[in-house]
Amino acid sequence: MVPGLMVFTGCREAASIPKPHAFPRIEFPVGKSRLVDEAYCPLRFEFPDYGRVVQDTGFFDERPSDPCWFTIEISQLNASLHCSYGRILKKSDFDKYIEDEFKLLGKHNIKADFRDEVELKNKQGVGGMAFLLEGPVATPYQFFLTDSTRHFFRASLYFNAQVNPDSTRPVLEFLKKDLRIMQETFAWK
């Protein structure tokens, strides 16, 4: 009878087993697609209504070069999409925008483990490129859209938290679907 008692006592004092690391549960927002058509911008596109468009009035203590600079705040996912627009008046403007795009991309590319480039083209004749950067980068997804003669638009997705690719990946995958819809519906006014 004593040995059974010892087994019973042994079961009551189970050794603690380390639990695997887990990530917090992410509540993805449900949003209806809406047309973003701001009076201060010569462009429009669709984006879910969980993103709030806020016009940028300052850029490093200066005014943005065009009134069509804005941020789409996605507070439920602690993310923001920073958007800027520039007019193309001559070929050198277009060349400068492309040069600036790749210069900014290069700053993030230093920390990236991998970079994927995808050519973009939609039914409205808008083209550009999207860049997916993997690794501990501040902005894992960037893209530009242009008609190469009059308009240039650039967007960069940022997470308002410490860079951790493992924990931001599910959010990035969720947002990439909405960013593709934005790119497919993008048009100049």
C-alpha positions in Angstrom: 0.0 0.0 0.0 2.9 2.4 0.7 4.3 2.1 -2.9 0.9 3.1 -4.4 0.9 6.1 -2.1 4.3 7.1 -3.3 3.2 6.9 -7.0 0.2 9.0 -6.2 2.3 11.6 -4.4 4.8 11.6 -7.3 2.0 12.3 -9.8 0.8 15.3 -7.7 4.2 16.9 -8.0 4.7 16.8 -11.7 7.9 18.3 -13.0 7.4 21.7 -14.8 7.8 21.4 -18.5 8.9 24.5 -20.4 6.1 25.7 -22.7 7.0 26.8 -26.3 7.1 30.5 -27.1 3.9 31.9 -28.4 2.9 35.0 -30.2 0.0 37.1 -29.1 -3.3 36.5 -30.8 -3.9 39.0 -33.6 -7.4 40.3 -34.1 -7.5 41.2 -37.8 -9.9 44.0 -38.6 -12.9 43.5 -40.8 -13.3 46.4 -43.2 -15.4 47.3 -46.2 -13.6 48.5 -49.2 -14.1 52.2 -49.9 -12.9 54.7 -52.4 -10.1 56.9 -51.2 -10.4 60.1 -53.2 -9.0 63.0 -51.3 -9.5 66.5 -52.8 -5.8 67.4 -52.3 -4.6 64.4 -54.4 -4.7 63.7 -58.2 -5.3 60.0 -57.5 -7.8 57.6 -56.2 -7.8 53.9 -55.1 -9.7 51.5 -52.9 -8.7 50.6 -49.4 -10.6 49.1 -46.4 -12.3 51.5 -44.1 -10.2 50.3 -41.1 -7.4 52.5 -42.6 -7.7 56.2 -41.7 -6.2 58.6 -44.2 -4.4 61.6 -42.6 -2.8 64.3 -44.7 0.8 65.0 -43.8 1.5 68.6 -43.1 5.1 68.3 -41.9 8.1 66.4 -43.1 11.2 66.7 -40.9 10.2 70.2 -39.8 9.4 71.2 -43.4 6.3 71.2 -45.5 6.0 68.2 -47.9 6.9 69.0 -51.5 3.3 68.4 -52.5 0.0 68.5 -50.6 -0.7 64.9 -51.7 1.5 63.4 -48.9 -0.5 61.3 -46.5 -0.5 58.4 -44.1 -3.0 55.6 -43.9 -3.1 54.7 -40.2 -4.0 51.1 -39.4 -4.2 51.4 -35.7 -5.7 47.9 -35.0 -2.6 46.4 -36.5 -0.1 49.0 -35.2 0.9 49.8 -38.8 0.9 52.8 -41.1 1.4 53.2 -44.8 3.3 56.4 -45.6 2.4 57.8 -49.1 3.9 60.5 -51.1 3.2 62.0 -54.5 5.3 64.0 -56.9 4.5 65.7 -60.2 6.6 64.9 -63.2 7.2 68.1 -65.3 10.3 66.9 -67.2 12.2 63.6 -67.7 14.7 64.6 -65.1 11.9 64.7 -62.4 11.0 61.1 -63.2 14.7 60.0 -63.1 15.1 61.7 -59.8 12.0 60.0 -58.3 13.3 56.6 -59.5 16.8 57.3 -58.1 15.3 58.4 -54.7 13.1 55.3 -54.6 16.1 53.0 -55.0 18.2 55.1 -52.6 15.6 54.8 -49.9 15.2 51.1 -50.7 18.9 50.6 -50.4 18.9 52.0 -46.9 16.5 49.2 -45.8 18.2 46.6 -48.1 21.3 46.8 -45.8 19.4 44.9 -43.0 17.3 42.7 -45.4 18.0 39.0 -45.8 16.2 38.9 -49.1 14.5 41.3 -51.5 11.8 40.4 -54.0 10.8 42.8 -56.8 7.5 42.5 -58.6 6.5 44.6 -61.6 3.0 46.2 -61.3 0.6 47.1 -64.0 -3.2 47.6 -63.7 -6.1 48.0 -66.0 -6.0 51.8 -65.7 -2.5 51.9 -67.3 -0.7 52.6 -64.0 2.6 50.8 -63.6 5.4 50.5 -61.1 7.2 48.1 -58.8 6.6 46.5 -55.5 9.5 45.5 -53.1 9.1 42.9 -50.4 12.1 42.9 -48.0 12.6 40.0 -45.6 14.5 40.3 -42.4 14.8 42.9 -39.6 13.9 45.9 -41.8 11.9 48.9 -40.8 9.6 48.7 -43.8 9.1 45.2 -45.2 6.9 46.3 -48.1 7.3 49.3 -50.4 6.0 50.2 -53.9 5.8 53.0 -56.4 3.2 53.7 -59.1 3.6 56.0 -62.1 2.5 56.9 -65.6 6.2 58.0 -66.2 5.1 61.3 -67.8 3.1 63.3 -65.2 2.6 61.4 -61.9 4.8 59.5 -59.4 3.4 57.9 -56.2 5.3 56.0 -53.5 4.2 54.0 -50.5 6.0 52.3 -47.6 4.5 50.1 -44.9 5.8 50.5 -41.4 5.0 48.7 -38.2 4.9 51.0 -35.2 6.9 48.5 -33.1 10.3 46.9 -32.7 11.2 45.0 -35.9 10.6 41.3 -35.4 9.9 39.6 -38.7 8.4 36.5 -37.1 5.7 38.4 -35.3 5.0 40.9 -38.1 4.8 38.3 -40.8 1.1 37.4 -40.3 0.1 41.1 -40.3 2.2 41.7 -43.4 0.5 38.8 -45.2 -2.9 40.1 -44.2 -2.1 43.7 -45.4 -0.5 42.5 -48.7 -4.0 41.5 -49.9 -5.4 45.0 -49.3 -2.3 46.6 -50.8 -2.7 44.6 -54.0 -6.3 45.8 -54.2 -5.0 49.4 -53.7 -2.6 48.8 -56.6 -5.1 47.2 -58.9 -7.7 50.0 -58.3 -5.2 52.9 -58.4 -6.0 55.6 -61.0 -5.0 59.1 -61.8 -7.7 61.8 -61.8 
